[in-house]
Amino acid sequence: MLKPKVQISKQLHERVRVAAATLGVTAEEFVEKTLEEAAEKVIVSQGHSGELSKEEEEAIANQLKGLGYLE
């Protein structure tokens, strides 16, 4: 199964690589876990649980784009 790809700056990639190495995980594992936690915080802070509406998904995607996690 193909996984979505996210482009990040070289500087951020280096910081992720260092942080992941410090924790003894791969950069991919670190990014996935970090994004899972960030998405959960957004969902919970908005008082949601379970499935998101299309509008909610778009709002979260826009927030992640604003933070530089997505293009």
BALO-161400 format. One record per residue (C-alpha): residue in three letters; x negated, y negated, z. Coordinates in steps of 0.02 Angstrom, whole numbers, padded with zeros to 5 digits, always signed. Each point is the difference from the previous one (the first is absolute). Layout:
<atoms>
ALAXYZ/...
</atoms>
This chain:
<atoms>
MET+00000+00000+00000/LEU-00067-00172-00046/LYS-00020-00123+00141/PRO+00028-00187-00021/LYS-00158-00103-00004/VAL-00028-00168+00082/GLN-00139-00118-00052/ILE-00095-00094+00135/SER-00150-00114-00002/LYS-00175+00072+00014/GLN-00025-00091+00165/LEU+00158+00077+00075/HIS-00046+00171-00067/GLU-00169-00012+00087/ARG+00084-00049+00165/VAL+00122+00146-00017/ARG-00143+00118-00038/VAL-00096-00057+00155/ALA+00154+00009+00112/ALA+00044+00174-00065/ALA-00178+00063+00026/THR+00004-00067+00177/LEU+00156+00104+00034/GLY-00068+00152-00093/VAL+00134+00001-00136/THR+00001-00036-00186/ALA+00041-00172-00066/GLU+00159+00072-00078/GLU+00056+00075+00166/PHE-00035-00164+00089/VAL+00097-00103-00128/GLU+00148+00120-00002/LYS+00013+00003+00190/THR-00020-00189+00013/LEU+00135-00032-00130/GLU+00117+00126+00081/GLU-00018-00090+00166/ALA+00024-00172-00080/ALA+00154+00057-00095/GLU+00074+00077+00158/LYS-00028-00163+00096/VAL+00090-00099-00136/ILE+00144+00123-00005/VAL+00020+00005+00189/SER-00017-00189+00017/GLN+00144-00020-00120/GLY+00108+00117+00103/HIS+00005+00138-00129/SER-00019+00186+00010/GLY+00017+00127-00137/GLU+00018-00042-00184/LEU-00029-00175-00066/SER+00107-00089-00127/LYS-00077-00053-00165/GLU-00003-00180+00062/GLU-00090+00051+00160/GLU-00129+00099-00099/GLU-00031-00151-00112/ALA-00018-00115+00152/ILE-00129+00116+00078/ALA-00093+00015-00165/ASN-00004-00190-00013/GLN-00068-00013+00177/LEU-00136+00127-00038/LYS-00042-00093-00161/GLY-00014-00161+00100/LEU-00121+00087+00119/GLY-00102+00063-00148/TYR+00041+00185+00022/LEU+00092+00011-00166/GLU-00016-00089-00167/
</atoms>
